[in-house]
């Protein structure tokens, strides 16, 4: 997909996988309208907390959660795939470091791609906005240029995902800082989000190779506090 999101997706009617808190504001700001998956121009995946069309709002968790959320989500994706409508994933992460590796919208994108492959869809119609894909870096550098930062050697990518943060930085030609006690903590023999741990450099390199990330992170730190 070239250019800004939404302009090449066939219209402004969306079937939404959302965050729950700010979805209405997000849709208004983007000029989008909710629609049944049977009528939507594209699927918008920006969260894994809610699923919403112009008739129903289903929550994945909480006191009023919809017990059949996962199966209904899969049914909706299959309907979308039968219509070959695009999906825009605004956060390609697969899990988040909350101690339970809760799923993120990248999972929806991967599932949709699998369904489309099963339907012999030859055209790529799943679009990702976020690391490791270039669009988000391009947009960031446009903003940095306004601050007088034009050289990539003045910027580094920081994050806990080898597949997103570290690989994204590598693809864009940036140095990177890998935070070891995030989503890969268990694979590295660490406790998630716990400070004061030692990182095994060999384990980090083995993880990188297992995930087929193109290059090692420039730097590795055991913990990051914002």
N, C-alpha and C positions, 0 to 999 in steps of 0.2 A: 504494500500500500504506500503510495506516495502522497505527500502533502499532509495537512492536518487531519486528525481523526474525524469521522462522521461524513466527510464530504464525498467519499467514494463508496458509500455503503448502501446506496439505493433509496434512501429516504430517511425520515426522522421518527418512524414508529419502531419501538423497541420492546422486546421481551427482556426483563431485567433480572439478573442475579446481583443482589445489592448488599450494601453494608448495613442498611437498616436505619441509621441515624440521619444521614444527610442526603439520601437518595433523591428526594423530591427537589431539594435545592440544586443538586447536581444536574438533574434532568432539565429543570427550568433554565439553568445557566447555559446549557448546551443546545437548547431549543428542541428537546426530544419529547416524545409522547409515548406513554405506555400503550401496549397492544397485546392481544392474545398471540400466542406463538404462531397460530394459524394465519394471522394477519400481519405479523411484524415484518419490518424490512430487514432487521438484523437482531442478533442476540447481543446484549451488552453484559459482560461479566466483569463486575467491579468489586464483588464481595461474595461471601459464602454464608451470609447470615439470613438473607431473605430471597424469595423468588416472587416476582410480581408482574402482573399484567394489568390491563385496565379494569379488571373485575375483581381479582383476588390478590391478597397479600399473605404469603405463607412464610412462617419463621422456622428456621432450622433448629433453634434452641430457645430456652426460656420457658416460663410457665405456660405460655400459650403456643408452644411449638407444634408444628404439623408433623405428626409421627411418621408419615410416609414421604417426608421431604426428599430423601435420596432417590426413591423409586420414581417420584413425580418429576424430579429434575431429569432423570434419565429418559423418561417418557417424553418430556418436552424437547430434549435435545434430539431425540429420534424424529420427532415431528419436524423440527427445524431442518434436520439433515435431509429429510424427504423432500423438502422445498429448496434445498441447496442455498439457504440464506447465509450471509456472512455472520461471523462472530467477532466482536472486538473485545479483547481481554486487556483491561487497563492495569492489571497487576499480574505479571506472569509467574510470580512466586508459586511454588507448589505447596509449601507448608510454612507456618510461622513458629518462631521459637517461644511457645507459650507453655512448654513443659509437656504438651500432649501432641505436638506436631499437627495441630489442627489444619485442615486443608485450606488452601488459598485458590483464587480464581484460575491460576495456571493449570490446576487439576481439571477444571471444566474445559479449558482449551484442549488439553491432551485427550480428554474423553471424546470431545466433539471431533477431533481429528481422526480418532480411531473409528468412530461411527461412520464418518464420511469415507474413510478408506474401505470399510466394509460394504458401503453402497457404491463402490467403484467410482468415487468422485475424483476426476482427474485434476480439477482446478483447486489450488490452495485458496481457501476462503476464511481461514482463521488468522486474524491479525492481532499482533501483540504490541502493546505500548508499555515499555518498561525494560529494565535490564533483563537479558543482555542485548536487546535489540537497539539499533542505532538511533531511532527517532528521538528517544528521550535524551540521549547524549547530545544530539544536534541542537535540541531546544535549550538544554542547559548551557551549551557553549555560546549560543546567541545571547543569552542573558549575561554570561560572564564577560563577553566582549564589551558590553555596555559599561562594565566596571573596569575595563582596561586589561582584562586577562585574556590573552589571545593564544598563548603557547600551552600545549598539552603537558609540558614538563612542570607546569605550575599547579597541576591538578592530579589528584589520585582518587581512585575509587575505594570506598571502605564498605565492608559488609561481611556477613557470615555465610553467604551462599556461594559455593564454588561455581555452580552452574549459572548463576545470575550476576552476582557482584564481581567475582574474580574473572570469569570468562567475558563478561561485558566490558570490563576495563581492558582486558587483553585485546579484544577485537577492535576497540576504539583507540588503541595505542597509548593507554594510560598506565602509570604505576598503580599498584593495588595494595591494600592492607586487609588481610584476612583475619576476621575475628573468630577464634577457634571454638569458643564455648557457646555458639549459637545453634543453628539447626543441625550441624554435623557433630555436636558434642559427643553423643553416644558412640559414633564411629571412631572418634579420637580418644575414647576412654576418659572423657571429661563429664562433669556435671553441667547441665545447661544453665547459663547465666550466673554461675558461681564464680566470684573473683578469687585470685590467689592460687590458681592452678598452673602447673607446668605443662608446656606443649611439647610433644614429641615430633620433631621435624620430619622424621622418617614416616610417621603415621600420616602427617599432612600430605607428604608426597605420594604415599600409597593411595590416599583418598582421591587426590587429584587424578591419578592414573586410572583408578577404578571408574571415575565419573567422566573420563576422557576429556578433561579440561586441557586446553592447548598449551598452557604454560603455568609454572608455579607462581603464586602470588609474590609480589616484590618484598613484602614484609608480612610477618605473622605475629599477632598479639593474642594473648590468652583471654582478654576481657576488654570490653569497651563500655565506658560510662558516659552518657550524654549529659 
